[in-house]
Amino acid sequence: MAVLLFIVLCVLIGAFILFRKRSRQIPGPIGKPLIGNVSDLNLKSLHIKLFEWNQQYGDIFQFSIFSKKFVVINSSDVLREAFLEEPNASIFAARPEMFFAKYFYLNSDLAFSSLDPTWNKRKKLVHQKLNAYGEGLLRLEKQINRNLTALMEEIQLIEGQSIDPASMIEDFIFNTVETLVLGRVYGKHTGFQGLMKKIDSLGNEVSNLGPDMIYNIFPFLRFFPFAHSKKLNELLKTKQEMISIVEQLSSENPEDNGMYQSLKKVLEEKDETDHCWFKDDNLWGIIINIFGGAYLTTRGTIMSMLHILAKRPDVQKSLQTEIDNVIGDVREPEIRDRQQCPLVEAFVLETLRYISHTPLAMHSTREATSIAGYHVEKNTPVLACFWSMHHSDTEWEDPFLFKPERFLEQDGSLKPASDPVRKSVLTLFILQVSIVWNRKT
């Protein structure tokens, strides 16, 4: 009898060890009772702390906030396993509920809302309306060149003087985006640009993933007089002011044909159940997505480029030489010139890697799965820390140095898109994932 009990005990222990090996616990910092790792985090610069933990816990780890677990991916290989390889590509396609998406966008936009069938219809609609290829891109190119000419003339008027380029860059971007969305440039006199700058500034703070995690767990905090709550209320007020101005400008200029006018016509369309599938909340969510995305990312990238070039006159000189040789000074630049300017392309890629102005992205799991040998439970928020991946010394040589040449072949040509170095620029990975999900739906 004793022998039988001993054998059963050995079998149970062996099974337990095997189970633990197959479902290893994800490593991570040990939190405090009840609050988890809240006190360890700088919520406004969450990606910096995640980068520090990456050095300690590796390519995948987890932390908790008030008993809610978050899994963090810090490796491009693990990221591709999660988002591009089935069955995980479908499992990780979900998005967790976000406070900002619910209370500002009313879960009706593209950038923050969940990936449901209606979301896919909206995204395909926007791609169609933007008409990113062919005639639409050509019109946008011409408008950008006109705005660039105006910018150059403004700069020439103050030649020899010290200037802060921020306001000029902002005006240039807004003139281009206004044309795309509203069909014409209105300038500063309507107050519209000022409202969009305010929405962009407040939205960038309120949508920050760090504070959003806390408010998503405790949404009633929006009723308390905290700084984050006040910013949300101010943002909602500014949104209504912006809607009023856009509707007024559109009614005064019915001949204009921008994204707003085009999307407004879709409000009248009905689906197979004879219901209007595209609503006002969807319209304004997408319009703010476009303005915010185009303004914030473009401004951040261009201002970063200017800062880098000011510190690296050698790079500035090399870029100027390439542009002079390919384009010269007798014609305007064209999009097709990119193919003949490998150094310019490499400079853009390295800027996107170096600044990582979208340092984090968050999705969640539709069901339980495993990744990199670790078990991940259903409905687990998963953070992709692009900042860690773009500054990993295992993926990049001298990750904190600005080196456009890392994207060039020995003969000076641009490395192909399939090259592992280019594939590691994860700003482009987001587009790749989007294409895969569109094909599935």
Stockholm file with secondary structure:
# STOCKHOLM 1.0

chainA/1-441         MAVLLFIVLCVLIGAFILFRKRSRQIPGPIGKPLIGNVSDLNLKSLHIKLFEWNQQYGDIFQFSIFSKKFVVINSSDVLREAFLEEPNASIFAARPEMFFAKYFYLNSDLAFSSLDPTWNKRKKLVHQKLNAYGEGLLRLEKQINRNLTALMEEIQLIEGQSIDPASMIEDFIFNTVETLVLGRVYGKHTGFQGLMKKIDSLGNEVSNLGPDMIYNIFPFLRFFPFAHSKKLNELLKTKQEMISIVEQLSSENPEDNGMYQSLKKVLEEKDETDHCWFKDDNLWGIIINIFGGAYLTTRGTIMSMLHILAKRPDVQKSLQTEIDNVIGDVREPEIRDRQQCPLVEAFVLETLRYISHTPLAMHSTREATSIAGYHVEKNTPVLACFWSMHHSDTEWEDPFLFKPERFLEQDGSLKPASDPVRKSVLTLFILQVSIVWNRKT
#=GR chainA/1-441 SS CHHHHHHHHHHHHHHHHHHHHHTBCCCCCCCBTTTBTGGGCCGGGHHHHHHHHHHHHCSEEEEEETTEEEEEECCHHHHHHHHTSTTHHHHTTBCCCCHHHHHTSTTCSSSSSCCCHHHHHHHHHHHHHHTCSTHHHHHHHHHHHHHHHHHHHHHHHTTTSCCCTHHHHHHHHHHHHHHHHHSSCCCSTTSHHHHHHHHHHHHHHHTCHHHHHHHHHCGGGGGSCCHHHHHHHHHHHHHHHHHHHHHHHHHHCTTCCSHHHHHHHHTTCCCTTSSCCSCHHHHHHHHHHHHHHHHHHHHHHHHHHHHHHHHCHHHHHHHHHHHHHHTTTSSCCCGGGGGGCHHHHHHHHHHHHHHCSSCEEEEECSSCEEETTEEECTTCEEEEEHHHHHTCTTTSSSTTSCCGGGGBCTTSCBCCTTSHHHHTCTHHHHHHHHHHHHHHC
#=GC SS_cons         CHHHHHHHHHHHHHHHHHHHHHTBCCCCCCCBTTTBTGGGCCGGGHHHHHHHHHHHHCSEEEEEETTEEEEEECCHHHHHHHHTSTTHHHHTTBCCCCHHHHHTSTTCSSSSSCCCHHHHHHHHHHHHHHTCSTHHHHHHHHHHHHHHHHHHHHHHHTTTSCCCTHHHHHHHHHHHHHHHHHSSCCCSTTSHHHHHHHHHHHHHHHTCHHHHHHHHHCGGGGGSCCHHHHHHHHHHHHHHHHHHHHHHHHHHCTTCCSHHHHHHHHTTCCCTTSSCCSCHHHHHHHHHHHHHHHHHHHHHHHHHHHHHHHHCHHHHHHHHHHHHHHTTTSSCCCGGGGGGCHHHHHHHHHHHHHHCSSCEEEEECSSCEEETTEEECTTCEEEEEHHHHHTCTTTSSSTTSCCGGGGBCTTSCBCCTTSHHHHTCTHHHHHHHHHHHHHHC
//
